[in-house]
Amino acid sequence: MNKYKNLLFEIVCNELERLEIRAQSLMALCDLSFLFNGFLLPTPLSQTITSPTKSCHQECESSDAISLIHIINEILDNTHSALSIIAAECAVKLLLAEKIHDANIVARLIMMFFDKELCSSDEENGDLYEDALEVGSPIRMQQILAIFFPSYAIKSELGRITLMASIKPMLKIVHNTSSKKTKKVKTWPIAKMMEYVCTCIENGEDAVSILDNNKTNEEKMDSITYLDTSQKVSEEDLEEKVKKEENDTSPILLLAISLSEYLL
């Protein structure tokens, strides 16, 4: 298994290889990681990368190993390549399956979701319906991300925590992108981006709360036989709910803390 894993790593990171082959290798790594957890583990550089890309090389300078998460992070930096779009789709699958929880990857996905220039070329040329069905299409990626963020927030508490943790790296990416000297200055709707993340988190919490209440009500109907028992259960549930509300922290407050930490 390690032999095939190392070979796929080498192909994905080889700039001299054809883009289609690199993309197929990346999708193969993603699919195999669902079957074998070892494909997500770091691989020693001495066993894999013989001719890395510049981005992979920069990542490897501070580490003696490389992993699928590192490769996806580096590919997502190049937000206007077809390979980065395929990397985004792979990241979405791994995040929803809870194979990984990486705030930096989520931050880059948010950037791609709000990047207006990414879909501009596809909207001007070609059939939008056909583009939406094609793997590697920016329009297809936008549709996937529109479903991903709300679903990821509902999926688990760890997903909501990862979404909130992505605010700080997202602000750093926006700052680095805006500080680059280019002919056309790129602007980002930062307030809208942070508001969207908070909305997803709050909607996720509300959905989980509704599901928990429905489940609790069903359990009550199955277990309660006497009125006194019913009143006792209701009181206990009320106490637990009050304690939970006291311990819960508003996503808006967490967002303010993240923003303050970044500015400091």
N, C-alpha and C positions, 0 to 999 in steps of 0.2 A: 504493500500500500504506500509506503514512504517513497518508493521509487517513482510511482505515478504522481504523487503529490509534489515531489521536487521538480519533476519534469513540467508539470502544469504551472508551478510558480515561476519557473525559468521562462516559459513562453509568455506568460502575462507581463512579466517585467522587461521583456526584450523589445526595445523600440524599433529594432530592425525587422521584427516579425510583422506580417500583414495584420491589419487591424481586425479583420474578420476572424482570424485564427486566435488572436489574443482575446477577443470577446467570447468566442466559444470556450476557450480554456477557463476564463473567469466564471462563466456560467456553469461549467463542469465542476469547478472547485466548490461553488455555492451548493449545487445539487448533492455532491458527494458529502458535504459537511452535514447534511441531514441524515445520512446513513452512517457516517463514521465521524465521531467527535474529534478524532485525531487530526482531521483536516483543518480544524480551527486553532490547533495548538501551534506555537511558534516553531519554526524550523531553523536550525543552525545555518548561517550563511555559507559555511564551508561545504555544505551538502547540496546547495541549491543554486544560488544566483551566480552565474558566470559572466553575464554581461548585462547588469541592471540598467534601468532607465535612470535619468538624472534624479527624478523625484524619489525613486526607490533607494538610490544611492545616498541621498540626503537623509532619508529615514534610517538607513542602516548604519550611518556614521556613529550614531549614539547608541547602537545596540548590536549585539552579536547574533541576533536572530531576526527573522521576519515572519509575519503571520498574515493570514487572509484579511484580518481587520486592518493591519498596517497598509496593505496593498489597496484596499477599498478606500481608505482615508486619503491616500496619495492620489489615486485616480480621480476622486471627486474634486480635488483641487482644480483640475482642468475642466471647468464647468461647461465648456462649449464643444466638447468632443463626444462622438457617439459612444466611445468606450466609457466615459463618465456616466452617461445615461444608463447604460447596461449595469454599471457598478451600483448605481442608485437603486435599480430594480432588485439586484441581488441583496443589497443592504436592507431593503424593505422586507423581503422574504425572511431574512435572518432575524430581523428585529421582531416581526410579528410572531415568528415561531419561538421567540425567546431563546434563540441560540446565542445571541449577543445583546448587550445593552451598553451602547457607547454614545455618550453625549456629544462627542465631536462629530460623529457620523450623522447624528440627528440634526445637529447645527448646520451641517453642509446640505442636508436634504431640505431644510427650511429655506436656505439661501437659494437653492435651485427652484423651489416652489414659487418664490416671489421674484424670480429673475424674468423680467418681461422680454428681454432680448433673446432668451433661449428658444421661445416658440415663434418669434417674429418671422424667421425665414420660412418655416413650415406653413405658416398661415398665408403667406404671400404666394407660395408655389405649391402645386400638387393638390391632390384630393385629400381633404382633411379626414374623411372616413377611412380611407386606406392607410393613411399615416397613423391613425389612432390604433390600428390593429398590428402595426409593424413593430417588432422588438427593436429597441434603440431609438424610437421616435420620441422627440420632445413632447409632443401632444399626448402620446400614450403615457409618458412618465408623469405629466401634470395630472392626468386623470387618476393614476395610481396613487400619487401623493395626496390628492384631495380625499381619497378614501382612507389612506394609511393613517394620517395624524389623528382623526377622531377614533378610529378603531384601536390604535395603539394606546390611546388614553383610557379606553374602556377595558382593554385586555387585562391589565394588571396594575397594581399600585407601583411596581417597579418601573413600568412604562411611564407613568405620570411623573415619577421622580426623575427619570431620565430626560423627559421633555423639559421639565423645569431646569435641570442641570445644563441643558443645551443653550440656555440664554447667554451665559457668560462667554463661551467659545464663539457663539454666533456674533456677539458684539465685537469680539476681537477680529473675526474674519471681515466684518463690515469695515472696521477701522483700517485693516491692512489693505483691503480692496480700494477704499476711498483715498488712501494716502499714496497709491501708486500714481506716478506721473504718466498720464496718457492724454491723447488728443481730446478724447471725449470723457468728461467726468461722469462716473456712474453713481446715481443716487439710489438709496434704498429706503423703503417705507418702514423705518425701524419701529415706530409706534404701532403701526398696523401689524407688523410681524410679531411683536411681543403680545399685543392684544389677542392675536389669533392663537398663540400658544396657551395663554391663560384661558381663553374660551374653551379650547379643546380639553384642558385639564379639568375645568369646572364642569363641563358637560359629561366628562368621563366619571367624575365623582358622583354627579347626580344620577347617572344611569346605574352605577353600581349600587347606590343607595336605594333606588327603586327596586332593583332586582333582589337586594337583601331583604327589603320590607315585604316584598311579595313572598319570598321564601319563608320568612318568619311567620307571616299570616297563615300560610299553608300548614306549617308545622303546628301552629296553635290549634287550628281546626282539627288536626289529626290527634292531638294529645290531650286537649282540654275536655274533661268530662263533667266537672262541677263548676258552679259559678265562682266559688271561693278560689279554686285553683286558677280560674281564668283571671280574676282580679290580681292574684299574686304574680302570675306570669307577666301581666301588663305592667305592674309596678317595677318588676325587675328589668323589663325591656326599657322602660322609661329612664331608669337610673343608668343603664348601660349607654343609652343614647346621649344623655347629658354628659357623661364622662367622655364619650367619643368626641362630641362637639367641642368640649373644652380642650382636648388634646390636638384636634385638627387645626392646621394652620392654613389661612387663606392663600390661594395661589397668587393673588395680587400682592400680598405682603411678602411672599417669597420672591416674587419678581422685583419688588422694590429693593429687597436685600441684595439680590444678584446684581442689579443695576448699580447700587451703592458700592459694592465690592469692586465692580469693574472700574468705576470712576475713581476710586481710591487707588 
